[in-house]
Amino acid sequence: MHQISKILSSLRADRRGVTALEYGLIAAAIIVAISATVFSLGSSLNGSFSSVNTSLTGPAASTGTGVTNSGTAPIN
């Protein structure tokens, strides 16, 4: 029993694990912040590029085919 209490007290005195855990939590928070930023900017940029694409080429090109309903390429 004395051996177990000695091991537990030595583990309590060792703070290296706490520091590693703190760095891990900081890294996780940074990853979450970057992911949220990329996700929100990605949606915004996608909408902006779609709007610019529609403005430049007309509504038929927004389908991604680049061909109008009549089967001809859009004339700019």
N, C-alpha and C positions, 0 to 999 in steps of 0.2 A: 504494500500500500504506500509505503514511503517513496518507492521508486516512481509510482504514478504521479504523486503530488510534486515530486521533483521535476518530472517532465512537463507537467502542466504549468508550473511556475516559470520554467525556462521558456516555454512557448509564450506566456504572457509578457515576458520581458523583451522578446524579439519583436521589433517593430517593422522589419523589412516587408512582411506580408501586407501590413496596413498601407505602406507607401505604394506598393505595387497595385493594390486594390484601388487606391485613390487615383493613380495614373490611368488605370483601366476605366474608371468611371468618367474621368475627364475625356478620355479618348472616345468613349461611347457618346457623351454629350456632344462632342464636336461632330461626330459622324451623323448624329440625328439632326443637328443644325444644318449641316451641309446637304443632307438628303432633303430636308424640308425646303431649303432654298432652291435646290435644283428642280424639285418637283413643281414648286409654285412658278418659278421662272420658265420652266419647260412648257407648262400649259399656256402661260401668257405669250411666250414667243411663238408657239404653234398657232395660236389665234391671230397674232400679228402677221406672220408669214402667210397664212391662209388668206387674210384680208388683202394683203399686198398682191398675192397671186391672182385673186379674183379681180382686183382693180386693174391689173396690168393685162390680163389675158381674157377676161370675160368669164361669165358663170360656167360655161361649158368645160373649161379647163380645170375647174376645181374638182372634177370627178377623178382626176389623176390620169385620164386617158390621153389628154391633149387633142382629142378629136371632138368636133361639135356633133350635134345630133344629125346633121345632114351628111356626115361622113367626110367632111372636108376639114382641113386644118384651119384654125382661126387666123384671120387676117388682121395684122396690127398696123 
